């Protein structure tokens, strides 16, 4: 029995509260998405030299085409721009680090940029940029190890941890000419082909 002077909260009130909560959740999600887009676009501007606008347009286009935010290996290999590119599958292997069978937008853009490479210098520049995680313009011993592991995958070779470590040490010794413990992009472009590993890999795999 309803007591005089009391007011029961009806379903309309609860429904309005639920709608407001959902609205706030959507706004928070949209805000996070925009922040993510701006952050990723900024990284691509530094790494690939494209404009902020082009990066953000590419982000929107990718997510419109792939609403889950990732592209499967099958869809990637079937893209028109990948037809006839011998190393498209190898590139996919490199960036599908967790072996999920899919690439996110950022990984997709790095791979896509590789299809425009013609000269050895272009390829070396792309290799450096791809593994310079923070876009700071230099790579340390851990990132050099990632470079070696990535090149093994691109060549379809089985990587061995001890071998990767030895090769990474050799690359650091030859390429880090100022001995500061890091390799700048300039050092990499100038000296990477002086290492047996990278020189032989590029000669034996001209499609890389």
C-alpha positions as a printed Julia matrix, in Angstrom:
208×3 Matrix{Float64}:
  0.0     0.0     0.0
  1.35    3.41   -0.95
  1.75    5.66    2.09
  0.48    9.23    1.87
  3.16   11.75    1.02
  5.58    9.12   -0.38
  6.66    8.86   -3.98
  7.61    5.61   -5.57
 10.33    5.65   -8.23
  8.63    4.35  -11.33
 10.16    2.46  -14.23
 10.45    5.66  -16.25
 12.92    7.1   -13.75
 15.04    3.94  -13.76
 14.92    3.84  -17.52
 16.08    7.46  -17.79
 18.96    6.73  -15.41
 19.95    3.69  -17.48
 19.84    5.72  -20.69
 21.99    8.44  -19.14
 24.52    5.84  -18.0
 24.68    4.3   -21.46
 25.04    7.75  -23.01
 27.98    8.54  -20.72
 29.58    5.17  -21.56
 29.23    5.91  -25.29
 30.73    9.36  -24.81
 33.64    7.92  -22.81
 34.23    5.28  -25.49
 34.12    7.89  -28.27
 36.51   10.09  -26.31
 38.94    7.19  -25.82
 38.68    6.33  -29.52
 39.49    9.91  -30.52
 42.46   10.01  -28.15
 43.71    6.7   -29.54
 43.29    7.99  -33.1
 45.24   11.19  -32.4
 48.01    9.26  -30.61
 48.4     6.67  -33.37
 48.25    9.34  -36.07
 51.02   11.27  -34.33
 53.22    8.18  -34.22
 52.64    7.47  -37.92
 53.49   11.08  -38.78
 56.87   10.64  -37.08
 57.55    7.17  -38.44
 56.19    7.34  -42.0
 56.37   11.04  -42.77
 52.7    11.29  -43.68
 50.46   14.18  -42.64
 48.33   14.1   -39.49
 45.21   14.47  -41.65
 46.12   11.55  -43.93
 46.85    9.36  -40.91
 43.5    10.16  -39.29
 41.6     9.63  -42.56
 43.35    6.26  -42.96
 42.37    5.38  -39.37
 38.69    6.14  -40.03
 38.73    4.28  -43.35
 40.35    1.2   -41.78
 37.86    1.03  -38.89
 34.93    1.58  -41.23
 36.05   -1.33  -43.38
 37.1    -3.48  -40.4
 34.78   -2.56  -37.48
 36.56   -4.93  -35.08
 39.69   -2.82  -35.48
 41.81   -5.52  -37.09
 42.33   -7.18  -40.47
 42.67  -10.95  -40.83
 45.51  -12.58  -42.73
 43.12  -13.74  -45.45
 41.68  -10.25  -45.95
 45.16   -8.74  -45.9
 46.52  -11.06  -48.59
 43.42  -10.47  -50.71
 43.84   -6.69  -50.73
 44.38   -5.41  -54.27
 47.62   -3.63  -53.36
 49.11   -6.9   -52.08
 48.48   -8.87  -55.25
 51.78   -9.9   -56.8
 53.86   -8.84  -53.79
 55.93  -11.89  -52.94
 56.73  -10.88  -49.39
 53.23   -9.79  -48.31
 52.75  -12.96  -46.26
 56.23  -12.63  -44.75
 55.46   -9.06  -43.68
 52.24  -10.24  -42.08
 54.18  -12.84  -40.08
 56.57  -10.2   -38.76
 53.88   -7.95  -37.35
 51.47  -10.63  -36.17
 53.6   -10.91  -33.04
 51.0   -12.7   -30.91
 50.14  -15.05  -33.81
 46.49  -14.03  -33.58
 46.09  -14.12  -37.35
 45.21  -10.42  -37.52
 46.81   -6.95  -37.63
 45.56   -3.77  -35.98
 45.56   -0.41  -37.78
 49.02    0.67  -36.64
 50.61   -2.64  -37.67
 48.7    -2.56  -40.95
 50.06    0.9   -41.81
 53.65   -0.17  -41.15
 53.23   -3.22  -43.39
 51.44   -1.21  -46.07
 54.3     1.27  -46.22
 56.71   -1.56  -47.05
 55.06   -2.18  -50.43
 56.49    1.15  -51.68
 60.11    0.21  -51.03
 62.41   -0.05  -54.05
 66.06    0.45  -53.08
 68.14   -1.2   -50.36
 68.25    2.15  -48.55
 64.43    2.35  -48.64
 64.2    -1.15  -47.2
 66.78   -0.49  -44.48
 64.97    2.73  -43.57
 61.68    0.83  -43.27
 63.28   -1.9   -41.16
 64.71    0.71  -38.78
 61.48    2.69  -38.54
 59.37   -0.41  -37.93
 61.42   -1.5   -34.94
 62.09    1.94  -33.44
 59.26    1.4   -30.96
 58.93    4.91  -29.58
 59.82    6.73  -32.79
 62.75    8.39  -31.01
 65.17    7.97  -33.9
 67.42    5.32  -32.33
 67.28    1.64  -31.44
 68.91   -0.16  -28.51
 70.16   -3.74  -28.2
 66.68   -5.1   -27.41
 65.2    -3.46  -30.5
 68.14   -4.73  -32.6
 67.17   -8.2   -31.39
 63.63   -7.5   -32.6
 65.05   -6.45  -35.99
 66.97   -9.72  -36.29
 63.96  -11.8   -35.26
 61.74   -9.89  -37.7
 64.18  -10.44  -40.58
 64.32  -14.15  -39.77
 60.53  -14.29  -40.03
 60.49  -12.33  -43.29
 62.97  -14.79  -44.78
 60.9   -17.72  -43.49
 63.77  -18.96  -41.3
 63.47  -20.59  -37.9
 64.9   -18.25  -35.3
 67.04  -19.49  -32.4
 67.41  -17.28  -29.3
 71.19  -17.74  -28.95
 71.72  -17.03  -32.62
 69.55  -13.9   -32.47
 71.56  -12.63  -29.5
 74.9   -13.26  -31.25
 73.76  -11.51  -34.43
 72.35   -8.56  -32.47
 75.71   -8.18  -30.69
 77.53   -8.25  -34.04
 75.2    -5.6   -35.49
 75.69   -3.35  -32.45
 79.48   -3.71  -32.68
 79.62   -2.82  -36.4
 76.77   -0.35  -36.78
 77.0     1.63  -33.51
 80.03    3.58  -34.72
 80.04    6.14  -31.88
 79.69    3.4   -29.22
 76.89    5.11  -27.3
 74.89    1.9   -26.88
 72.26    2.94  -29.43
 72.03    2.94  -33.22
 70.74    6.05  -34.95
 68.9     5.82  -38.26
 71.88    7.4   -40.01
 74.24    4.8   -38.54
 71.88    2.0   -39.56
 71.51    3.21  -43.16
 75.25    3.72  -43.53
 76.55    0.59  -41.85
 73.86   -2.13  -41.74
 74.98   -3.67  -45.03
 78.48   -4.09  -43.54
 77.13   -6.85  -41.29
 77.21  -10.36  -42.74
 73.71  -11.14  -41.52
 71.89   -8.23  -43.18
 74.06   -8.27  -46.33
 73.53  -12.0   -46.93
 69.82  -11.78  -46.12
 69.27   -8.98  -48.64
 71.31  -10.75  -51.34
 69.66  -14.13  -50.84
 66.18  -12.61  -50.56
 66.04   -9.75  -53.12
 62.26   -9.58  -52.68
 62.79   -8.35  -49.1
